[in-house]
Amino acid sequence: MVPSVLTNLLLVGGGAYVALMTLLFIAQRRLMYHPTDERPIPAAYGLFRATSVEVPSHDGLSLFSWWQPPKEPSGKVVLYFHGNGGSIAGRADRAQYFADRGYGLLFPSYRYNAGAEGAPSEEALVADAVASYDWLLSKGVQSDQIVVYGESLGTGVAVALANRRKTAALVLEAPYSSIADVAQSVYWYMPAKWLVHDRFDSTELIGKLDIPILIVHGGEDRVIPIRFAQVLHEKAPRHASFVVLPQAGHDNLYSHGMADHLSDFLDRNLLSSMPKAVLEKQAAG
């Protein structure tokens, strides 16, 4: 009798486990991507030189974006890929940081945001990133002017783009080694690593890059624990810079000094390549 009860309990428990695993496998993109229909106007956030534009995606969708040309035609342009939650408006402080320094900006929304009604996937997001890059080229921006910036989810998009297109530098804010690694740490009780659709395996790609790279992570990050950034740094080229902000979490790195480290990185790796006339104008304000 007892063995029969135990067998039944095991069968029920096993069935529940399989059902949960199946549910997570089917619903994983809903858990990973968080849509918003917000279409923020840049002027409402103090970006009076920026405009809202529609960047055509690889498959005909329009990606709502903020665009501001560089102060000088030969100036650098930051192509920014944000995290999975919120809209580009939540990154207005980053946009203002770069605008104040004369950089150009292109902040594209993801295909599942701003009413684009696209379906997210790793392949689609990376293809959209390439389309955004190519849009900059169509505006006369040269490849060696483009700085690719990724934040959280966007770091995987940024690393993939930097492997497909020439860029001046790569900045990674709160990155991960791969989405599969992070998923396994969250769903430790199941083989999550092998069930992930959109893996964004940056560790497979970052070592192939020969450009300046800055990785910044918070020591108190509970969303993407710092060990994943450490793994990524170990796979990166030896010249990559890795900055740990001990008291920072996942989305407050600029409140803990990231801007200072970013300025130092950009000054060391980008200003030296800018024409002398541009440097003189920037110094004069």
N, C-alpha and C positions, 0 to 999 in steps of 0.2 A: 504493500500500500504506500509506504513512505517513498520508495523509489519511484513509484508512479507519480506521486505529487511533485517530487523533485524534477522529474522529467518534464512534467507539464509547465512548471515554473521556468525551466530553462528554455522550453519552446516559446513560451509567451515573452520572456525577456529577450530572447534572440530575435523574435519577430518584431518587437518594438524597436530594437537596435537597428535592424535592417530598414524598418519604416522611417526612422529618424534620419538615417544615412541617405536614404532615397530622397526624402524631403529636402535636405540640405543640398544635395546634388542638383536637384531640379531648380531650387529657389536661390542658388548661390549668387546669381547676378543681381537679384533684388536686394540681397544683403550687402553686396559689394558697391553698388552704384546708387546714389541718392539724387533723383531728379529734382529740378526746380524750374519753374517757368519764368523766373525773374529775368528781365531784360534791362539792367540798370544803365542809366545815363551817366557817362563819365563826369560831366560837369557837376553833377550832384555830389560828387566825391572830391571836388577841388581840381579835377583834371580838365582844365578849360581848353587846352590845346588838343585833347584827344577827341576822337569821334567814334560813334558806333558804326560798325561795318558788318557786312555779311560776307564771310569768306567761304567760297564754294568748297565743299568736301570732295572726297575722291569719288563719291557715288551720287553726287547731285544735291545733297542736303546743303543747307546754308548754316554756317557756324557763326552765331552772334559773337562779335568780338569787339574789343577796344583796340583802337589803332592810333598811334601818335608817331609821326616821323621823327627821326633824330634832329637835334638842334642844328647840327651841321650835316651836310649830305654824306660825308664819309664817316659819321659817327656810328657807334655800335647800336644795335637793336636787340632788345631782349624779347625772346619768344618764350612765353611763360605758360606752363601747364600746371594747373592747380590740383588740389586734392579732390577726393571723391564727393565731399559734401559742400553744400553752399554754391554760390555763384562767383563770378569774377569780382563782384562788388566787395566780397569779403577779403579781397587781396588788394584793395585800393591803397593801403599803406605801402605795399611793395611797389605798386605802380607809381605812386608819388615819389618814392625813394629814387627810382630810376629817372623819372621825369625831371626831378630837381637837379640831376647831374647831367642833363642833356642827352640822355640815351633815348633812342626810339623804343616804342612798346608795341607788341602785339600780344594781347591776352585773349586767346580764343576760348569760347565755351565748348563744352563737350557736346557730342551729338544727342545726348539724352537730356540736355538742358535748354533753356531759353526758347522752348516751343519748337525745337528742331524735329522732335518726334522720331529720332533715330534710335536704333537698338544698339546698346553698347556691347563691345567685345574687344579683346586685346587687338586683334587684327584690324578692326575698324578704327579704334582710337589711334593706333600708330599710323594707319593710312591717312587719317585726318591730320595728324601732326605733319606728315610729309606735305600734304596739300597746303597747310598753313605756311610752311617753310617756302614752298614754291610760289605762294601768293606774294610773299615778301620779295622774292626775286623778280616777280612781275612788276613790282613797284620800284625797281631799280636798286634795291638793296643787294649788296654783294655778299657772297657766302662767308667771307672772312670778317664781315661786320656783325654776324649773327651770334649772339650768346644764347644758348639754350638753358632754360631754368625749369627745374621740376620740383614740385612740392608734394610730398607724401605719395598718393597714387600716381601723380604726374611724374615722379622720378623715373618710374618704369617706362613711361612714354618718352621722356627726355633722353634716357640712355639709348633706347631703340632708335630714336630719330638721329642722335649723334653718330650712330653706326651706319646710317643710311645716307646722311648728307654732311657735307663739310661745315664745321662750325668753328667759331673763334675760341669758345670756352664752354664749359658745362658746370652748372651749379645745381647741387642736389640738397634740398632741405627736407630733413626727416625721412630719409630713404629706407628701403628694405633690400634684402638680398633677392628675394622673390616673393610673390604673393603666396605661392605654395608653402614656403617656409612659415610665413606669418599665420596662414590658415591652420597649419599643423599645430602651432603653439596654442591657438585659440581652441580648436576642436581636437584636443590631445587624445580623446577617448575613441577616435576613429581614424581611419587612414586618409585624412583630409588631403594630405599632400598629393595623393594620387588621383583625387577626384576634382581638382581645380581645373576649370576651363581656361581662365585667363591667368596665366602663370607669371607673366612679366618678369622673366628670369634675368635680372640685371647682372647677376654674377657671371652669366655666360657671355655677356657682351662688353662689360666695362673694361676688361683687360685688353681689348682690341683697340682702344682709343689712344691717340697720341696728341692730345690737346690738354690745356690746363683744366684741372678738375678740382672743384671744392665740394667737400661733403661736410654738412653741419648737422649735428644731432643733439637732442636734449638728453641729459643723463637721467631725467625723471620721466621719460616718455613711456606711457603705459599703453598707448595704441600700437606703436611699433617699437618694441623694446630695443635698446641700443645695441644689443648683441647682433641684430640683423644688419645694422649699419657697419659694425665692425667686420662682419663677414664680407660685406661688399667692399670695404676698404682693402681688405686683404687680397681681394681679387683684382683691385684697380691697379693701374700702372704705378710704379714706385714714386713718380713725381706728384701724385694726387695728394691734395691737402685734406686732412681730417681734423675737424674742430669739434670738440665736445663741450657743450655748455652744461655744466653739472646740475644747475638748479632748474633748467628749462624742461618743459613737458613737450607735448607734441605740436601744439599750434601757437606757442608763445615765444618762439626763439628770438624774435626781434625785440622782445621785452627784456631779454637777457644778453644783449650785446651782439647778436648776429650781424647787424648792420656794420659794426666796426670791422669784423672779420671779412665781411663781404667787400667792403671798401678797400681793405688792404689787398685782398685777392685781385680785385679788378684793377687797382692801381699798378700792381706788380706785373700783371699779365696782359693788360689791354692798353693802358695809357702809353706804354713804351712803343706800341705799334701805330699810334695815331699820328697824323701829320703834325708837324711843328706848329703850323698856323692855327690848327684846331686847339691844341694845348694852350697856346697863348691867349686865345679868345676865352677859353674856359677859366684860365687863371685870372683874367680881367673881369670875370663875372658877366 
